């Protein structure tokens, strides 16, 4: 298998970062458009499961899944690492690490629920560019922190 081109790597990095930005902007439709028509987001159900056990399949269900973040005043997804590997001419795999901050009020105080995420991604090249075919969200660490101040709280 030949290596990914620089252009492909840049496009895939852009895809990963746009996902984080659209989720933080609560733009579920744009986040869902980053997936293929039959794309899958597999998510855990903490605290019972830190590995993916729930799947949203297709753009409508993906947009609805992203809508669940609307109740949180602030989220910040910081991409901390990306490893990309070719699979075939129009397919690649990725391992993306993220610190996902979910800020809300708990017991009258602003609290940051931090998920240290490892995404395992399958990407496909489409006529409109690279898209997620499958994105699995694995939780490696979950922590809770007090927050001095947060926008929206």
C-alpha positions, -999 to +999 in steps of 0.1 A: +000+000+000+014+034-010+015+061+017-011+088+020-002+119+000+005+152+018-027+165+004-047+135+017-031+139+051-040+176+052-076+169+041-080+142+068-066+165+095-090+192+084-119+166+086-109+157+122-106+193+133-139+203+116-156+176+135-144+190+168-153+225+158-188+217+145-196+196+177-185+225+199-206+249+178-236+226+182-239+223+145-251+188+143-261+190+106-226+201+095-210+175+118-232+148+103-223+159+068-187+150+076-198+113+074-207+092+044-244+088+037-244+055+057-217+067+082-216+053+117-208+070+150-203+043+177-203+057+213-200+044+248-226+045+276-206+056+306-202+047+334-214+012+324-193+010+293-162+029+282-161+012+248-187+019+221-221+001+225-245+026+209-245+033+172-260+062+152-262+052+115-269+077+087-268+115+087-303+120+102-295+099+133-260+114+135-274+149+136-298+138+163-270+122+183-250+154+181-281+173+193-277+157+227-249+181+235-273+211+233-280+208+270-244+216+279-235+253+281-199+247+270-180+219+253-144+221+241-129+193+220-091+196+219-075+173+193-042+161+209-029+135+184-036+121+150-021+090+134-033+081+098-027+050+077-037+041+042-059+011+037-065+012-001-067+039-028-098+056-014-098+044+022-077+052+053-078+045+090-070+069+119-064+069+156-073+103+170-069+113+207-090+141+221-097+158+254-134+165+254-145+190+280-183+191+289-190+220+312-223+222+332-236+232+366-236+204+392-246+209+428-246+247+421-211+248+408-196+248+373-181+214+367-160+201+338-166+165+329-135+156+309-134+126+286-100+115+273-111+099+240-095+076+216-113+077+183-108+048+159-118+060+125-124+045+090-123+072+063-136+070+027-128+094-002-160+106-017-168+130-046-169+158-021-137+148-002-127+126+027-155+116+051-159+094+081-173+060+072-171+048+109-160+066+140-157+047+172-154+066+205-134+048+232-131+064+266-097+059+283-102+082+313-132+101+327-126+128+352-145+156+369-131+190+377-143+222+394-143+252+371-137+287+384-158+303+356-174+293+324-192+311+296-229+305+298-230+297+335 
